[in-house]
Amino acid sequence: NAGVMQNPRHLVRRRGQEARLRCSPMKGHSHVYWYRQLPEEGLKFMVYLQKENIIDESGMPKERFSAEFPKEGPSILRIQQVVRGDSAAYFCASSSQMDSETQYFGPGTRLLVL
Amino acid sequence: QKEVEQNSGPLSVPEGAIASLNCTYSDRGSQSFFWYRQYSGKSPELIMSIYSNGDKEDGRFTAQLNKASQYVSLLIRDSQPSDSATYLCAVNNGNNRLAFGKGNQVVVIP
């Protein structure tokens, strides 16, 4: 499977716990993006990363949220001390260096905070 | 003003008809535009990208861009029941940040 991979596909957390969402970009892609889709709302940009660099985090909430894309391994979106309002679908997308504007989405992680 | 607006409500079209979707955007400097299709409970799937004024055709889909009027449209010819989905308009707002509209739901009636 050469597509964008995300895991877990579904994640249930209690308020105050941490959520870790993983994303492996499409083969050959070095640009990773995270988006959030709240119920009944559109997709919202969160962060844009390349290996070991955060390029644009203008859409990230100021507190509790962080993202990384290490030299080795998947990109990780971490949400600390989750609250009910964090319940959403979190999508990762990737693009190539040659065509960085065209983004392909993974299947998403559905986070439910109880 | 919202960055990307898709104002039309759910669109019902008979099978075989043309579905027409419109999208307007606020940033006059935007250069790249995309249409994604999203089935319920699934992830967005890229249908078309368009960068220049005019029409771009790919199979049954045609994207139209008018930068002077700041709108993008998508036509779906010979609509099929499998085209029933939500269609998302996306605009590159710089630094590869995609701004999405809320989407238009299309229902193709057999």
Boltz contact constraints between the chains, C-beta under 6 A:
constraints:
  - contact:
      token1: [A, 42]
      token2: [B, 100]
      max_distance: 6.0
  - contact:
      token1: [A, 42]
      token2: [B, 102]
      max_distance: 6.0
  - contact:
      token1: [A, 43]
      token2: [B, 100]
      max_distance: 6.0
  - contact:
      token1: [A, 45]
      token2: [B, 97]
      max_distance: 6.0
  - contact:
      token1: [A, 48]
      token2: [B, 96]
      max_distance: 6.0
  - contact:
      token1: [A, 56]
      token2: [B, 95]
      max_distance: 6.0
  - contact:
      token1: [A, 91]
      token2: [B, 43]
      max_distance: 6.0
  - contact:
      token1: [A, 100]
      token2: [B, 96]
      max_distance: 6.0
  - contact:
      token1: [A, 101]
      token2: [B, 32]
      max_distance: 6.0
  - contact:
      token1: [A, 101]
      token2: [B, 92]
      max_distance: 6.0
  - contact:
      token1: [A, 101]
      token2: [B, 96]
      max_distance: 6.0
  - contact:
      token1: [A, 102]
      token2: [B, 49]
      max_distance: 6.0
  - contact:
      token1: [A, 105]
      token2: [B, 43]
      max_distance: 6.0
  - contact:
      token1: [A, 105]
      token2: [B, 44]
      max_distance: 6.0
  - contact:
      token1: [A, 107]
      token2: [B, 43]
      max_distance: 6.0
  - contact:
      token1: [A, 108]
      token2: [B, 43]
      max_distance: 6.0
